[in-house]
């Protein structure tokens, strides 16, 4: 039986452009950033970020015309009994 024992939720933002989501690279070093098809791979930004072009990007002009969208992240902690 699965029982929910905790839940965390917070509001944040992600950067999107042309149906892609801006996140860390896939090489597990977290140094490079790249565009992903999956929004769960996006970097979560606090709500104080007001302009995506302020974010460091390895792509010249890569964040021009990008948009911030507000999202809610939820983590549910479950116990398997």
C-alpha positions as CSV (number, residue, x, y, z in Angstrom):
1,X,0.0,0.0,0.0
2,X,1.3,3.5,-0.9
3,X,0.7,6.3,1.6
4,X,1.5,10.0,1.0
5,X,3.5,11.2,3.9
6,X,4.6,14.7,2.7
7,X,4.3,17.2,-0.1
8,X,6.3,20.2,-1.2
9,X,5.1,22.8,-3.6
10,X,6.5,26.1,-4.8
11,X,6.0,28.6,-7.6
12,X,8.8,29.3,-10.0
13,X,9.5,30.1,-13.6
14,X,11.0,28.4,-16.6
15,X,12.4,29.8,-19.8
16,X,10.8,28.7,-23.1
17,X,11.3,29.6,-26.7
18,X,9.9,27.9,-29.9
19,X,8.4,25.0,-27.9
20,X,11.7,24.2,-26.1
21,X,12.8,24.6,-22.5
22,X,16.1,26.0,-21.3
23,X,18.0,23.7,-18.9
24,X,21.3,22.1,-18.0
25,X,23.2,20.0,-20.4
26,X,22.8,16.2,-20.4
27,X,26.5,15.5,-19.4
28,X,25.9,15.6,-15.7
29,X,28.4,18.5,-15.3
30,X,25.8,21.2,-15.1
31,X,28.2,23.6,-16.7
32,X,26.6,24.0,-20.1
33,X,23.0,24.9,-20.8
34,X,20.9,23.8,-23.7
35,X,17.4,23.6,-25.0
36,X,15.2,20.6,-24.2
37,X,11.9,19.2,-25.4
38,X,10.9,18.1,-21.9
39,X,9.9,20.9,-19.5
40,X,10.9,18.7,-16.5
41,X,14.5,19.3,-17.6
42,X,14.2,23.1,-17.4
43,X,16.1,25.1,-14.9
44,X,13.7,26.5,-12.2
45,X,14.1,30.2,-11.7
46,X,12.7,32.2,-8.8
47,X,9.9,34.7,-9.4
48,X,12.3,37.7,-9.2
49,X,13.8,37.0,-12.7
50,X,12.1,39.5,-15.0
51,X,14.0,39.0,-18.2
52,X,15.4,35.8,-19.7
53,X,18.2,37.7,-21.5
54,X,19.8,38.3,-18.1
55,X,20.7,34.6,-17.9
56,X,24.0,33.3,-19.0
57,X,23.7,31.3,-22.2
58,X,26.3,29.6,-24.4
59,X,24.3,30.6,-27.5
60,X,24.9,34.1,-28.8
61,X,21.5,35.8,-28.9
62,X,20.1,32.4,-27.8
63,X,17.6,33.9,-25.2
64,X,16.4,36.8,-27.4
65,X,12.6,36.4,-27.8
66,X,12.5,33.7,-25.0
67,X,9.7,34.0,-22.5
68,X,9.4,33.2,-18.8
69,X,6.4,31.2,-17.8
70,X,5.2,30.6,-14.3
71,X,4.9,27.0,-13.1
72,X,4.3,25.2,-9.9
73,X,6.7,22.3,-8.9
74,X,5.3,19.6,-6.6
75,X,7.2,16.8,-4.9
76,X,5.1,14.1,-3.3
77,X,6.8,11.9,-0.7
78,X,5.2,8.5,-0.5
79,X,5.8,5.5,1.8
80,X,5.5,2.0,0.5
81,X,3.9,-0.1,3.3
